[in-house]
């Protein structure tokens, strides 16, 4: 059951990158740019949960909270944030340079950092979880960039909304 939950979380965390990738895909990036941005996002999604996990260990040493409560709070708040992002106005999108790609990768992986804080409660193999987050985000970013010219903005918002709802439900399941 841990692996299924981890895969569902990996897919949910990838929805933010997917929806933004659809928008950036409308810029008709070349294959090299698509590959590079996908790799950057994948790397961030591998590293960030591990950093979050280490910080989570320190938090649990300082605050005597049940790990399930932390998982609930983190997943629920990330899900809520993703839902709220779907109603935001879209900003103008321009072609990215390498610096902007690194910032993009960091921005869409913040949620993986947050999940990392309570990750040990979800799955006891942090490296495997991080690897699943990485592969999932790489694939969804790549697919989103490639489909960006074919899929309208509305679909991107639906995927972010669905990812947010799924994270909130998983968070609720940890305290029920």
RATA-V291028 format. One record per pair of residues at least 4 apart in sequence whose C-alpha atoms are under 6 Angstrom apart, sorted by the first residue. I is the first residue (numbers start at 0). J is the second residue. D is the distance in Angstrom with one decimal. If there is no record, write none. Layout:
i=(I:I)
j=(J:J)
d=(D:D)
//
This chain:
i=(1:8:9:10:11:13:14:14:14:15:16:16:16:17:17:17:18:20:20:20:20:21:21:21:22:24:24:24:24:25:25:28:36:37:37:37:39:40:41:41:41:43:44:44:44:45:45:45:47:47:48:48:48:48:49:51:51:51:51:51:52:52:55:58:59:67:70:70:71:71:71:71:72:74:74:74:74:75:75:78:78:78:78:81:81:82:82:85:95:99:114:119:131:136:139:142:143:146)
j=(122:12:132:135:162:136:158:159:162:159:20:107:140:139:140:143:155:24:140:143:144:143:144:147:147:144:145:147:148:147:148:32:100:137:140:141:104:104:133:136:137:47:108:132:133:129:130:133:111:112:52:111:112:115:115:55:112:113:115:116:115:116:116:62:63:173:74:117:75:170:171:173:76:78:166:167:170:167:170:163:164:166:167:159:163:160:163:156:99:103:118:123:135:140:143:146:147:150)
d=(5.6:6.0:4.6:6.0:4.4:4.6:5.8:5.3:5.7:5.5:5.8:5.5:5.6:5.1:4.9:5.0:4.2:5.7:5.6:4.7:4.8:4.4:5.2:3.9:5.9:4.0:6.0:3.9:5.9:4.8:4.5:5.9:6.0:4.9:5.4:5.4:5.8:4.4:4.3:5.5:4.5:5.8:5.5:5.7:4.7:4.6:5.7:4.8:5.8:4.4:5.9:5.1:4.4:3.9:6.0:5.9:4.6:5.9:4.3:4.5:4.4:4.4:4.0:5.8:5.9:5.6:6.0:5.1:5.7:4.0:5.9:6.0:5.9:6.0:5.3:5.7:5.1:4.2:5.4:3.5:5.8:5.1:5.1:5.9:5.0:4.8:5.5:5.2:5.4:6.0:5.8:5.0:6.0:5.8:5.8:6.0:5.7:6.0)
//
